[in-house]
Amino acid sequence: MVEITLPILLQIVQTAGILVGIIYYITIMRNSQRNQELARKAQEQSVETREAQLFMQIYQQLTSIESQKTWGELLNMEWDDIEDYRKKHDSTVNLDSWGKRGHIWWSYSTIGMMVKKGLIDPEMVYMTLGNMVIMQWDKWSEVIYDTRERSVRQGVKGGPYMFKGFEYLNDEMVKLLEKEDQGWTNTQNSRPDP
């Protein structure tokens, strides 16, 4: 029979205390990790919410009746070549036209910069404004390039970068359109002939 002496009893109590301490520490660490994960998820949701709110503010502005009229007027403006454009619509001869272009171009440029910085999801923009962006860029890209070139000749600082956000946004929307077109093509190719 084993005799339990005071030193053995103290050693057992000490070992039990160490085990309780280890279990307590592991429990604390697990709770801490769980809390950190919950905090990270909450922060991600907060960022997504702010992203959506920010985009919706711009979206509401761009889809207002006044902006839609402006968008349509810009798309329907006509000119034969750059010289004809300058005579009819350039900011030096037609401030109303410039105001309309600036409203749309700077809005798209701002969205483009936000997409580039990762503040707005490009697919969200594509689903809501993608075709509108592409149509305006197709209509106005030659004029924007000309505006950049003229500003460089005139010594305007930052001239070569005017509306770069708009250009970037268009490029991203075209990539997503091509991706969507590829999806449609693959789907159509997999369908049986009637």
Protein Blocks (a to p, Z undefined) as FASTA:
>chain_A
ZZddfklmmmmmmmmmmmmmmmmmmmmmmmmmmmmmmmmmmmmmmmmmmmmmmmmmmmmm
mmgmklmmmmmmmmmpccfblmlmmmmmmmklommlmmmmmmmmmmmmmmmmmmmnopac
fklmmmmmmmmmmmmmmmmmmmmmmmmmmmmmnopghklmgoklmmmmmmmmmmmmmmmm
mmmmmmmmmpccZZ
